[in-house]
């Protein structure tokens, strides 16, 4: 089963099931309807499973073209274009600009806490 990993900082939003969107710099190899294991950890190899999700959509956009719908379900640290540039730069440890193409992955949580 494929996994979708998040840093531990996001665990509280995932456990509460408030986070249903993630932005990724690299191609997201997920398909709508696909069941994926949600994991939490600083490293994918040592990440701990949380629960399963179903991918609802995957699409690409430049950060500068993101709109309110794209931000629905994102975590509080990533709620506008400017903070998205900063957050992704920090997570991926690279300089990200507003004209960068990103992948938006939307999902719904399965099961119970």
N, C-alpha and C positions, 0 to 999 in steps of 0.2 A: 504494500500500500504506500502511495506517495505521502509525503509529509509537508507541512507548512510550518516553519519554525519562526518563533518570535523570541526576542530578548526577554529576560525575566521582568524587566520594567513593565511590559505589557500584560503580564499575567493577570493582574487585577481586573483589567478590562475584558479579558477573554473569559475568566471564570464567571464574571457577572453577565457575560454574553452581550456586552455593550459594543464591543469591537467586531464589526462585520465587514470591514474593508481594510485592505493593506495596499500600500504603494511599493513597488519593487523596481529596482534599476535594470534588472536583467530579465530576459524573456521568462515569462511565467508559463511553465509547462503543465497547465491545468485546463480542463475542459468543463464547461457548464454541465451540471449533473453528476460530476465525478465526486466520489467520497474520498476524503483526504484526512489523515491523522494530524491533528493540531498538536504541536510540541512546543516546549518552552525550554530555552537554554542559551547560553552564550555561544555554544558551538553545536552544530547539528549532530555531530557524532556522539555527544554526551547529553543531548536534550532529552527531557522527560516528556512522555505523552500526557496530554491533558484530556482530550476527547476528540471525537470525530466531527467533521464539518462536511457540508456539501457546497461545492463551488456553484455559484449562481451566475456569475459572469466574469469574463476576463477580456480586457481591451487595453489599447495603447492610446496615450495622449501626451502632448508636451505639457510640462508643468504649467507654463504660462497660459494654457488653454483649459485648465481644470475649472469646473464650475461647482455649484453647490451640491448637485447630485453626486458628483465624484467624491466629495468629502463626507457624505452621509455614511455613518458607521465607522469613521476613522477615530483614532484616539485624540485626546485633547491637545497633544503636542503637535498635531499635524492638521490644523483646521483651516489653513489658507495657503496660498501659493508661496508666500515668503517663508513661512515656517517650514513648509514642505521641503524647500531647498536646503534649509539649515539642518533639518532632521535627517534627510537622506544623506547629506554630506557627512554628518556625524556617524550614522550607522555604517555606511559603506566606506568611510575613511578616504573620501575623495572629494574633489571640488565638483559640485553639481550646480548647473546653471538653470535658469527658468526655461531655456529652450531645449532642455534635455527631454527626450522621449522616455516615458516610464510605463510600466504595466500596472493596471489597476485590477486587483482581484477582490471580488465581492463574494461573500459566503454566508451560509446560515449554520448555526450550531445544531448539533444532534444530541440526543440523549439528555440526561439530567446531571446536575452537579454532583 
